[in-house]
């Protein structure tokens, strides 16, 4: 699974499906601003289901020639506790974090570039700061758990 999501295109596809679910190959290509043909997207959509990250849908009320996809789950969580050694835990977590960081950074930059088109109430609701949290490992674990519970 980590190999599949370590590819930037695969990670962007997964993110696109989590944000706007479900979608066709064409709509994913347009959302990611990738030029045709949608070959890379189709390739990744054949790989990602094997890791239970996305799944093909078969809606009855759409054009049968369109291929519809959705994210298998709303979030991807890497359970590093199942690794055999501390080195494997670090490697797996590091690969996931690095593969997630770039698409999120790019998405935030696109948001900033298009902020004038965002409704004013949303701009005002947002916040920007440079706070540094100085937490113990236990506090960090609890904060992460609290955030995950709030999201769920």
Beta strands, then each sheet from edge to edge (+ up, - down):
strand 1: 23-24
strand 2: 54-57
strand 3: 68-71
sheet 1: 1+ 3- 2+
end
